[in-house]
Amino acid sequence: MSSVLVFLEIKNREISRISWEAMAAAHILADSLSLPVDVAIIANSNNPILGTIHGKAPRTVYAIDHSLLHDYTADGFTAACAQLIKHTKPAYVVFPHTYQVRDFAPALATRFNEVLISDVTGIEPSTPPAFLRQLLQGKLNARHTHSGTGPCFVSIQAGAFRADVPHGGATMVEPVEPSLDAGSIRTQPGEPFRASAQTVDLNSAAILVSVGRGIKEEANLPIVQELATALGAELAASRPICDNGWLPMERQVGSSGQTVAPKVYLAIGISGAIQHLVGMKGSQCIVAINKDENAPIFEVADYGIVGDLFEVVPAITAAVRKVKG
Ligand SMILES: Cc1cc2nc3c(=O)[nH]c(=O)nc-3n(C[C@H](O)[C@H](O)[C@H](O)COP(=O)(O)OP(=O)(O)OC[C@H]3O[C@@H](n4cnc5c(N)ncnc54)[C@H](O)[C@@H]3O)c2cc1C
């Protein structure tokens, strides 16, 4: 019988949150196809971390271990996963969309004459199942179905699926020792990627005023800073603002920044790309100000103001100052 194989990643000595989200997606997919879920993880079969997978309902956990896998390399991970997939023949292989996965999973898919359907944000349980991806900054949803003869490879975008997964079911751990040759690993493992140290904890702020590219230039930032000050809020930003160096990286919200859930999140001149939404959609109340009424941010907003931020924001700041005296 075929299966849905989900790859879990260990980060900071635990299974990463996005891996559990991929597991949830794998269960949705497997339920629609009446297939079992199996897990692949690069770990020794005696690693106590595997205990956290028990009870999350996979059929078998394949614990892949080899001295050449102790440090990540794309060649090592690709070869090890390819051997497991050839052996277990899953119908679908599901990955969390992490830095590592985007490094090696496309090469892995190519070994099976397939492509990686990356950044999946939704699964339609049609026959065959359809995978949804966002295009053009979230303005369009693309629907992909698998028509190849090999396994279908997908990676799941952070925050797109809830991390809670069904409980129950006995799990069998099967140690896997791939045959790897040091000569076929072309790169030297380096320092793993680390997100920049956070000196501002956006999570402790009740109100966040978050600014996006709609602000146009750094010189205009005082407009939003004044609103933040009037509200007693912290300033946050979308990625382009931090990439431009207009605000420090630790103020970035999103999949490669902080995940926040304040009481109020004001998104000012932010379009609402999925990478931004995953970092803030858990906010209790979202207020969006955008001049484009079709901006995707309005889909998650509780209150929306369609207008020019250069008129709207100073007017709100003046109103807040008046109320606060
Ligand atoms: C691997 C990866 C990771 C990423 N991680 C993140 C992340 O962590 N965080 C993040 O934010 N992004 C992230 N991104 C980038 C993301 O895809 C978007 O490009 C980004 O969020 C867009 O930022 P924005 O909304 O500020 O800009 P834009 O998409 O350019 O939107 C600007 C918005 O401002 C509006 N606007 C323009 N002028 C005005 C005006 N005068 N008044 C009102 N509204 C106006 C426009 O209508 C538009 O909707 C990532 C991308 C990748 C590929």
The ligand as a Gaussian input file, in Angstrom:
#p B3LYP/6-31G(d) Opt

LIG

0 1
 C       11.516000      33.394000       1.547000
 C       10.767000      34.685000       1.766000
 C       10.571000      35.120000       3.050000
 C        9.876000      36.310000       3.272000
 N        9.687000      36.720000       4.560000
 C        8.947000      37.839000       4.768000
 C        8.671000      38.273000       6.103000
 O        9.102000      37.685000       7.102000
 N        7.920000      39.399000       6.242000
 C        7.400000      40.106000       5.202000
 O        6.722000      41.120000       5.411000
 N        7.672000      39.718000       3.943000
 C        8.434000      38.614000       3.703000
 N        8.719000      38.263000       2.415000
 C        8.370000      39.210000       1.324000
 C        6.919000      39.121000       0.912000
 O        6.761000      38.149000      -0.098000
 C        6.455000      40.471000       0.339000
 O        7.302000      40.839000      -0.737000
 C        6.431000      41.586000       1.363000
 O        5.713000      41.206000       2.519000
 C        5.777000      42.813000       0.744000
 O        5.905000      43.876000       1.629000
 P        4.880000      45.085000       1.565000
 O        3.488000      44.597000       1.759000
 O        5.382000      46.138000       2.499000
 O        5.114000      45.671000       0.090000
 P        4.214000      45.585000      -1.198000
 O        3.797000      44.205000      -1.499000
 O        4.929000      46.349000      -2.249000
 O        2.882000      46.368000      -0.789000
 C        2.817000      47.756000      -0.586000
 C        1.350000      48.080000      -0.352000
 O        1.222000      49.454000      -0.044000
 C        0.065000      49.942000      -0.673000
 N        0.256000      51.390000      -0.859000
 C        1.099000      52.025000      -1.701000
 N        1.016000      53.369000      -1.545000
 C        0.076000      53.563000      -0.572000
 C       -0.458000      54.739000       0.018000
 N       -0.044000      55.976000      -0.330000
 N       -1.406000      54.600000       0.958000
 C       -1.850000      53.372000       1.337000
 N       -1.375000      52.230000       0.799000
 C       -0.411000      52.322000      -0.144000
 C       -0.031000      49.186000      -1.972000
 O       -1.386000      49.177000      -2.446000
 C        0.458000      47.803000      -1.562000
 O       -0.611000      46.964000      -1.201000
 C        9.388000      37.075000       2.173000
 C        9.581000      36.612000       0.884000
 C       10.260000      35.431000       0.677000
 C       10.437000      34.953000      -0.748000

